[in-house]
Amino acid sequence: MVWERVLFTPRAMEHKWALFIHGGTLIRVRGWLRQVCCWTAARRRTCARPKAPRR
C-alpha cells in the first residue's frame, strides 16, 4: 500500500518545518528554505481507542 499525504505545512515564519508522507517515508522539510532535512521509514498502525469511563 502506497500512501501520500501532507501532514503539516507552515503558514507563518514561526513554523519551521513541513511534514510529508510519501511511499512509506516520513519526510521533514525546512519550511521556508524548502530543503529536505531528513527522512525516515514510516509504517501505518491502527491504535485502539480508549474506552469511555463508566458512570
C-alpha positions as CSV (number, residue, x, y, z in Angstrom):
1,M,0.0,0.0,0.0
2,V,1.5,3.4,-1.0
3,W,0.1,6.4,0.8
4,E,1.0,10.0,0.2
5,R,-0.2,12.9,2.4
6,V,0.8,16.3,3.6
7,L,0.9,16.2,7.4
8,F,1.8,19.8,8.1
9,T,2.6,22.9,6.1
10,P,4.0,26.1,7.7
11,R,1.8,29.1,7.4
12,A,3.9,31.5,9.4
13,M,7.7,32.2,9.8
14,E,7.5,30.7,13.3
15,H,6.6,27.3,11.9
16,K,9.9,25.9,10.8
17,W,9.1,22.5,9.3
18,A,6.8,20.9,6.8
19,L,6.0,17.2,7.2
20,F,5.0,14.8,4.4
21,I,4.4,11.0,4.0
22,H,5.4,9.6,0.6
23,G,5.5,5.9,-0.2
24,G,6.0,4.9,3.4
25,T,8.7,7.5,4.1
26,L,8.2,10.4,6.5
27,I,10.0,13.5,5.1
28,R,10.8,16.6,7.1
29,V,11.4,19.8,5.0
30,R,12.7,23.1,6.3
31,G,9.6,25.2,5.6
32,W,10.7,28.5,4.1
33,L,14.0,27.2,2.7
34,R,12.4,24.2,1.1
35,Q,15.3,22.0,1.9
36,V,14.8,18.3,2.8
37,C,16.4,17.9,6.2
38,C,15.8,14.2,6.9
39,W,13.6,11.3,6.1
40,T,12.8,8.0,7.9
41,A,10.8,4.9,7.2
42,A,7.2,5.1,8.5
43,R,4.5,2.5,8.9
44,R,0.8,2.8,9.4
45,R,-0.5,1.4,12.6
46,T,-4.0,1.5,14.0
47,C,-4.4,2.4,17.6
48,A,-7.0,1.1,19.9
49,R,-9.4,3.8,21.0
50,P,-9.6,4.3,24.8
51,K,-12.8,3.1,26.4
52,A,-15.3,5.6,27.7
53,P,-15.3,5.8,31.5
54,R,-18.2,4.1,33.2
55,R,-20.7,6.2,35.1
